[in-house]
Structures are given as C-alpha cells and as structure tokens.
Amino acid sequence: MGSKFSVVVAKENLKFSAAHFIAYPGFREPLHGHNYQVGVRIEGRLAATGYVLDFGLVKEMVREIVGALDERTLLPAESDCLVFERRSDRRVAVRCGQDEFIFPADDVRLLPIVHSSAEELARFICGELRRRLEGRAALEGLAALEISVAEAPGQLAVYREVLTDAAR
C-alpha cells in the first residue's frame, strides 16, 4: 500500500460562533449557541513538491466554509420534524410542534443535514472541503479527510471520509 503522511491544521482562526438547537420527534432543546473550533487532518501521499497538501490552501478553504456559518443560526434543512417557510418579507419561519421561530433570512443557514449536531456539522464541513479541493484539482494523492468540530474545549465530534479516488 505504501507510506502515507498526514497534515493537521487546527488554527485558532478556524472557528465560528453560531446558534442552533437539536430537534427530533417529541423533543426540542432550547435555542443556544456555541463557539465552535474546527480541526482538519488530511492523509495522503507525499507529492513531488514535498507536500501532502499545502497548509495555506487548507486554511483558506476552511476559513471560507466556517466564515459562511459564523454568527448565524444553523438550521437542518433535512430535519424530520422541522417545517420551514421562506416568507416574502425576507424572513424564515421554523415550526417545531407548537413552537415557532422567525428569523431574518440573512441570519440563518439552512444546511443539508438532519440535525445541527457537531457530528453532522463535521460531515457537512468535510463535504464542503472535498468539493473545494475537487474544484481546484487538489485531491490527487489524498487518502482521507478528517474534520473535528468542538462545541467546547474537550468536547468534539470527528468525521472521517476515505477518498475513493486517492492513490493507494
């Protein structure tokens, strides 16, 4: 299989602050927020450049991804118990049972996830990073992407995706 290297990016500026709540049939936690910290681990082959992947490129892409989430309310568009309505007054209404929230549309991010948990946010960020790397033709030689999302110090979720196109 050959040797593999890893690069890890866990910089202070790979963070975002956001509000969310977890909901599933029969349960909704209160709306609250976190100061999330994101880490990235990329495994792959050492390229002729001496890099697995340029740290600068990874930092740039992850900052773009988390920047779009920063200071927003994160809503899971694929939820099985939330009902969303985009209103003509540039607001988004969210119903969960008898409860209703109304947010300015610019203040929310409807994400293609089922729950706004750290686990699903890690998977979402991983997918966004993979798409950006694909768009820059930067996946060659990469074997895996791993994203961690910490809601608080010492409390984090990790998602790892093995890349099928990676050189092995």
C-alpha positions in Angstrom: 0.0 0.0 0.0 2.9 2.4 0.5 3.6 5.1 3.1 1.2 7.8 3.9 1.7 11.2 5.5 -0.8 13.4 7.4 -1.1 17.1 7.7 -3.1 18.7 10.5 -4.5 22.2 10.6 -6.0 23.3 13.9 -5.5 27.0 14.0 -7.3 29.4 16.3 -8.9 31.2 13.4 -10.7 28.1 12.1 -13.7 28.8 14.3 -17.2 30.1 14.1 -19.9 31.2 16.5 -23.4 30.0 15.8 -26.8 29.3 17.3 -28.6 26.0 16.9 -31.0 23.6 18.6 -31.4 19.8 18.3 -34.9 18.6 17.5 -36.3 15.2 16.8 -39.9 14.0 17.1 -41.1 14.7 20.6 -38.1 16.7 21.7 -36.6 20.1 21.1 -33.7 21.6 23.1 -33.7 25.3 23.7 -32.1 27.6 21.1 -28.5 28.2 22.2 -25.1 28.9 20.8 -21.5 27.6 20.7 -18.1 28.9 19.8 -17.1 26.1 17.5 -13.5 25.2 16.8 -12.6 23.2 13.6 -9.6 21.0 13.0 -8.6 19.2 9.8 -6.4 16.2 9.3 -5.6 15.1 5.7 -3.8 11.8 4.9 -2.1 11.2 1.6 1.0 10.5 -0.4 3.9 12.9 -0.3 3.9 14.7 -3.7 7.0 15.8 -5.6 6.5 19.2 -4.1 7.3 17.8 -0.7 3.7 18.4 0.5 0.7 16.2 1.1 -1.3 19.4 0.6 -0.3 23.0 1.1 -1.3 24.2 4.6 -2.2 27.6 3.1 -4.8 26.1 0.8 -6.4 24.1 3.5 -6.6 27.1 5.8 -8.0 29.3 3.1 -10.7 26.8 2.2 -11.8 26.0 5.7 -11.9 29.7 6.7 -14.3 30.2 3.7 -16.5 27.4 4.9 -16.7 28.4 8.5 -17.0 32.1 7.6 -20.3 31.3 6.0 -21.6 29.7 9.2 -20.2 32.4 11.6 -22.8 34.5 13.5 -25.7 32.6 12.0 -28.4 30.3 13.2 -27.8 26.8 11.8 -30.9 25.0 10.7 -31.1 21.4 9.4 -33.0 21.5 6.2 -33.4 17.7 6.1 -35.0 17.5 9.6 -37.8 15.1 10.0 -39.7 17.3 12.5 -39.0 20.9 11.5 -41.1 22.8 8.9 -39.5 25.7 7.1 -41.3 28.6 5.3 -39.4 31.3 3.4 -41.6 34.3 3.7 -41.8 37.2 1.2 -40.7 39.7 3.9 -37.2 38.1 3.8 -37.8 36.0 6.9 -37.6 32.3 7.6 -40.2 30.7 9.8 -39.4 27.4 11.5 -42.0 25.3 13.2 -41.3 22.5 15.6 -44.5 21.1 17.1 -46.3 24.1 18.7 -43.2 26.3 18.7 -42.4 28.8 16.0 -39.2 30.8 15.4 -39.0 33.6 12.9 -35.5 34.7 11.7 -34.3 37.3 9.2 -33.3 35.2 6.2 -29.8 36.6 6.2 -29.3 35.4 9.8 -29.8 31.7 9.1 -28.0 29.0 7.2 -30.2 26.1 6.0 -27.8 23.2 5.8 -28.3 19.9 4.0 -28.2 17.9 7.3 -30.8 16.2 9.5 -29.6 17.6 12.9 -27.4 20.5 13.7 -25.1 18.3 15.9 -21.4 18.6 16.0 -21.2 15.2 14.2 -23.3 16.4 11.3 -21.6 19.7 11.1 -18.2 17.9 10.9 -19.6 15.8 8.0 -21.0 18.9 6.3 -17.7 20.8 6.6 -15.8 17.7 5.3 -18.1 17.6 2.2 -17.6 21.3 1.5 -13.8 20.9 1.8 -13.8 17.9 -0.5 -15.9 19.8 -3.1 -13.5 22.8 -2.9 -10.5 20.5 -3.3 -12.1 18.8 -6.3 -12.7 22.2 -7.8 -9.0 23.0 -7.5 -7.9 19.5 -8.8 -6.2 19.1 -5.4 -7.5 15.6 -4.4 -4.8 13.6 -6.3 -2.8 11.5 -3.8 -5.1 12.2 -0.9 -6.4 9.1 1.0 -8.7 10.6 3.7 -10.1 13.8 5.1 -10.9 14.1 8.8 -12.8 17.0 10.3 -13.2 17.7 14.0 -15.8 20.2 15.4 -15.5 21.1 19.0 -18.5 22.7 20.7 -16.4 23.5 23.8 -12.9 22.6 24.9 -12.6 18.9 25.4 -16.0 18.2 23.7 -15.7 17.4 20.0 -17.0 15.2 17.2 -14.9 13.8 14.4 -15.9 12.8 10.9 -13.5 10.9 8.7 -14.0 10.3 4.9 -11.9 7.8 3.0 -11.4 9.1 -0.5 -12.1 6.5 -3.2 -10.1 8.3 -5.9 -7.0 8.6 -3.8 -3.8 7.0 -4.9 -3.1 4.0 -2.7 
